[in-house]
Amino acid sequence: MPSEIELINARMVRQEIESLTELLQDAVDSGASVGFLPPLAAETARQYWLEMAEEVENGSRQLWIARQDEFIVGTVQLSLVTKPNGLHRAEVQRLLVHRRARRRGLGQALMEVLEAWARAHGRTLLVLDTRQGEPSELLYRKIGYQPAGVIPQFCLSETGKLDPTVVYYRILDKL
Ligand SMILES: CC(C)(COP(=O)(O)OP(=O)(O)OC[C@H]1O[C@@H](n2cnc3c(N)ncnc32)[C@H](O)[C@@H]1OP(=O)(O)O)[C@@H](O)C(=O)NCCC(=O)NCCS
């Protein structure tokens, strides 16, 4: 069954908070480096989504979800730079696909939808970072992201090690 990808507003983020919480917990439990360490308490995840909803409300963040059979199985966000000299720039954050929906093109499809929005809104420079060696690196490279460099000791892993992160960017063609 193909997924439906939609851009949602702050009210919908709050309305879907339980599904989004489960999705974030699934990613953290799967060992992904997405800001939290396992086990991720539901309350901590909910608090995170409430903070994201505020930024969606004030216009500094765009948030997409992908549904399959009514369940949210994927999400991605774009954090918009609000500084006057960076209005062409945005950061891709929290690309998450539920373990049961991975390797079927959904992560790539979410990125394509996000990039179409970015292009249409003049956000022609996209940046992101991801832990070195993650499957996400293969995805970003496949769709045209360029590595800008590696930052050592960037994030704590569940094993207690400080892992390196790779910073990527992509310049989108203007419409
Ligand atoms: C990274 C993630 C979003 C990928 O989602 P996905 O829907 O499984 O990815 P796709 O099926 O769209 O994969 C697209 C391409 O990425 C690469 N890729 C993705 N996952 C891969 C994996 N586990 N192993 C090898 N290549 C992989 C492949 O090139 C793939 O193309 P192909 O299927 O034609 O070979 C998903 O694994 C995830 O949610 N991980 C946990 C959270 C995370 O790490 N997010 C990134 C934070 S920056």
The ligand as an ORCA input file, in Angstrom:
! r2SCAN-3c Opt
* xyz 0 1
  C      17.301      6.385      7.360
  C      15.841      5.996      7.129
  C      14.979      7.235      7.251
  C      15.715      5.394      5.712
  O      14.347      5.214      5.427
  P      13.847      4.113      4.352
  O      12.442      4.410      4.051
  O      14.184      2.762      4.856
  O      14.799      4.471      3.116
  P      14.486      4.198      1.570
  O      13.809      2.873      1.433
  O      13.812      5.377      0.995
  O      15.973      4.096      1.010
  C      16.453      4.944     -0.013
  C      17.898      4.595     -0.282
  O      18.680      4.839      0.888
  C      19.650      3.792      1.053
  N      19.328      3.032      2.278
  C      18.330      3.305      3.150
  N      18.367      2.450      4.184
  C      19.401      1.608      3.952
  C      19.958      0.505      4.679
  N      19.423      0.095      5.839
  N      21.018     -0.120      4.158
  C      21.568      0.259      2.980
  N      21.080      1.317      2.237
  C      20.023      1.974      2.728
  C      19.576      2.929     -0.193
  O      20.414      3.498     -1.159
  C      18.122      3.138     -0.606
  O      17.913      2.951     -1.972
  P      17.624      1.467     -2.560
  O      16.510      0.912     -1.723
  O      17.259      1.742     -3.988
  O      18.876      0.701     -2.361
  C      15.395      4.902      8.148
  O      16.331      3.839      8.152
  C      15.270      5.417      9.569
  O      14.220      5.953      9.958
  N      16.325      5.286     10.364
  C      16.283      5.717     11.744
  C      16.252      7.209     11.885
  C      17.449      7.886     11.251
  O      18.581      7.457     11.374
  N      17.153      8.994     10.564
  C      18.132      9.824      9.961
  C      18.520     10.853     10.930
  S      19.585     12.038     10.193
*
